[in-house]
Amino acid sequence: QQDMTIRVVRVTERFLIEQEPIPFESVWQGDPNLELDTQALLQEGAPGTLQRRVRVFYEDGEEVRRWVESEYVTVPPTTKIMGYGTNVIVRTLDTPSGPVEYWRVIRMLATSYSAGTSGTSPSSSWYGRTSTGMQMGFGIVAVDPRVINLRSRVYVPGYGVGVAGDTGGSIKGRRIDMGFDDSNLQLWYRWVDVYLLTPVPANIDYTLGLQQ
């Protein structure tokens, strides 16, 4: 029509290829070829690649819109696999009282207590009794059952053989409380190697070494 203005817009499009790295995961896996409480790299991890096909529209050279037309994994990530040992090896330790057989060694903070320092009133029916019902005294140690099974035998250098017969509110994780009679209480507060003696239990936390 007369006096009408016509604007011509040049419309173009193009496709872009974008790439984005895909991070790899890390997992732990039991390995019977590794000794208990050891670990090794079984497979190195590597990132993958995610590729996108992006469609872009232009009007007179200016971008007006874009969208992802497709995306796909061109290179899948490789999972990093760390192995922890499940091979239990029984060894012999010479002690002042004779040789003992052990299957695991745990570095633990050792403290000491007796019936009189346990916080239980002497008038209580539970005075002198442990959480498992054993009689408190030398040779009874308190442990965290998640670390050392109750009623199992341990050897602590400088103390001797003890039975894991008690627990405690503050005995969590890598803590062990050495039991004494009230008459011969010795004060302990030191890091020691605790030897878990045979027999090897049926239920073993193979991942305990990973918590260090």
N, C-alpha and C positions, 0 to 999 in steps of 0.2 A: 504494500500500500504506500501511498505517498507519504513522505517524511518518516517512514519506518526505519529503524536502525537494526541492522542485523549484526549479531556478534558471532563470529566463527570461533569455536573452541577446538583446539587440536587435542584429541584424546589419544593417549598412548598407554601401553602397559608393558611391564617386563617382569621377569621372574628372578628372584634372588634365592640363593642357596646359603642357608645359615647353618653353622655347626656349633654344637654345645657339648662340652665334656660331661660324661656321666661318671660320677664318683663310684669307686669300687667299695664293696663291703669287706669287713674283716670278721672272720669266724674262728672259733677254736674247735679242734677235733682231736679226740683221743687217738693215740698211736701206740700200738702194742710193741713197736720196735724201740720206743723211748723208755728209759727208766723212769719210775715214779718220781714226780716232783722235778722233772727236767722238761724243757720245752725247746722247740726248734721250728724254723720256718719251713713249711711243707710246700707252699706255693706262693710266689710273689704276686701281689695285686697290681692291676693296671686299669686305668680309667678307660671307659668306652666313649663312643661318639654318637650323639643324637643329631640327625640332619633334618632340616626343615626346608620345604619348598614354599616360598612366600610370593604371593601375587600382589603386585603394586600397580595402582592406577594413577596416572598423571593427567592434569589438564593444563595445557600451555606450559608444560615443563614443571608444574608444581604438583607434588604428591597430594592426593586427596583422600586416599584410603588404601589400606593393605590388609591382607588376612593370610593366615596359614592355610595353604591348600592341602598340604600333606606333611607328615613327619614320620620318621622311621629311624630305627637304630641301624647304623651302618657297621659299627664295631661294638659288640657287646662288652661290658666290663668284665674283667677277670677278678674273681674273688680272692682276697688274700687269706690263706689258710695257715693258722698257727697250730702246731701240734703239741699236745701235752702227754706226758708219759703215763702209760697204764701198766707197764711191766714192773711187777713187784719183785725185788731181789732181797732175799734174806741174808744177812751178814752176822758175823760174830764180833762181839766187843769184849775185850778183856777188862775186867773190873777187879777191885780189891777183894771182892767176895767170890770171884770166879767168872768164867765166861758167860755171857748172855747173848741170846739171839734176838736181833731186832730187824724190823722191816721198813721203818721210816724214822727220820730224824726231823724234829721241828724245833726251830729257834723260838724260845718263849721267855717271857718275863716271869721270873719266879719270886713269889713272896711266901710268907709263912703265917701259920695261925695254929691255935689250939682250941680246945673246948672253951677255955676261959676267955679267949679273945674273939670268939665267933659271934658275939652279940646276943647269944641265947641266955636267958636268965637261968641260974642254977636251980631255981625252983620249978622250971618247966619240965614237963615229962619228956621233951625232946632234947634236954641238955645232954651233951656228949654223944648225940646221934647225928649221923650225916643224912643227907637228903635221900640216900638209898637205904637207910636203916642200919648202916654199919656203925660199929663202935668207933668213935673218934679217937685218934691217937697217931703215934708215929707209924708211917707206912700207908696212911690214907692221904690222898691228894685230891684237891678240888680242881675241876676243869670245866671247860665249856663243852657240852656234849656234841656240839656241831663240829668241834675240832678233834676231840678224843672221845672215843666211845666209853660210856660208863662201864665200870667193872673190868676194864682192860688194864694190863700191867704196863708200867713205864719204868724206865731207869733214868735217874738224874744224877750226874756226877756230883759228888760231895754230899749227896743225900742217900742214894741207894735205890732199891726197888720199891715202888709204891703202887697202890691200886687206886684207879680213878673211881673213888667211891663217894664223891661229894661235888656239889655245885656251889655257886655263890653269886650274889647280885652284882658284884664288881668283877667277877671272873668271866670275862667275855673275850672271845677271840683267842689270841696267842698269849694267854695268861694261865699260870698254874700256881696254886696255893699249896705249899708243902705242909702237911699235917705233922704236929708234934704233940707229945704229952705236955700237960701243964708244967710238969716238973723239969722238963728238959727243952723248953721252947728256945729255939734259935731264930734270930731275926734275919730274914732273907729279903733282899731286893736286888736282884741281878738277872742279867740275861744268861740263859743256859741252853745247851742242846738237850732236848728231851727225846729219849730213845723209846719208841713204841715196840714193845716186846711181842714175840710170837705167843700164841698162834695168830696168823693173819686173819682179820675178820672178813666176813662175807660182804659186808657193806663198807665200801671204801669211797671216800670223797677224793676222786682223782684230781679235782680242780683246786684242791686246797693250796697247792703250791702257786697257783695263779694269783692268789690274794695277797701275796707279799708286796 
